[in-house]
C-alpha cells in the first residue's frame, strides 16, 4: 500500500491508533479523524510520523454530514482522494433495554452506523473512478453474539456487518473490497479500568485465556487494506481469541 491515502476514523487512541501506525509502517499516507481529545490525536500523529509517514489530523463528528464533508475535503486537499477507509469511530452508552433512553440508542447508532455510512458514501465515488479501494469497518463480536446491556451497541455493530456485505456486493466489480473486523475483548483504556475480578471473568470466556492487543487487530486490518487481500470481500473476521468460531 506504498503511497496509498488512508483515513482512520476514531484514530486518536486505542485500536484506531494501532491501525494508523500499522498502515504507516506499510507505507500509507495516513490521516486520522477524532472527535474531542486533541492531546491523544497529536500523540497518535507523532507515533505515525515516527513510523515513517506524515500524518494529518482532523477534528469532527462522523455522524454529522457537514463534518464528514469537511473532513473529506481536507484530506483531499492535503493528500488526495481516500483510497483506504477504516471506519473505526465508535461510542457506547450502555443500559438495559427497560431503562434505555432514546438519546442513548440514537447517539450510538448515529456514531457507529450512520458515521460508517456517511464516510463510506463520501469516499466511494473516488474509489470507483480509480477502480481501486479498500474499506474496512471495525465492528465487534457484540454485533455477532449480542450482549446484555448493549442492545444499542449490538444493533449498531451488527448493522455495520450487514452494511459491509451490501457495499461489497455493489462495488466488487470495481476493484474495491469491503470487509469488517470484529474485535473481542482488547486491552484499551476502557478495559484497563475494569476491576481485576471482572477481567478474570472475561478471560474465562476467551478460549486463548487473555485480552487481545490493539496491534493484533491492526495486523488484520493492514492485510485487508493491502494488495494481497484483493480476493477477500464481504467478510467479517473476528479477532477475539476464539470467542466466535464460525
Order of alpha helices (4+ residues) and beta strands (2+ residues): beta-alpha-beta-alpha-beta-alpha-beta-alpha-alpha-beta-alpha-alpha-beta-beta-alpha-alpha-beta-alpha-beta
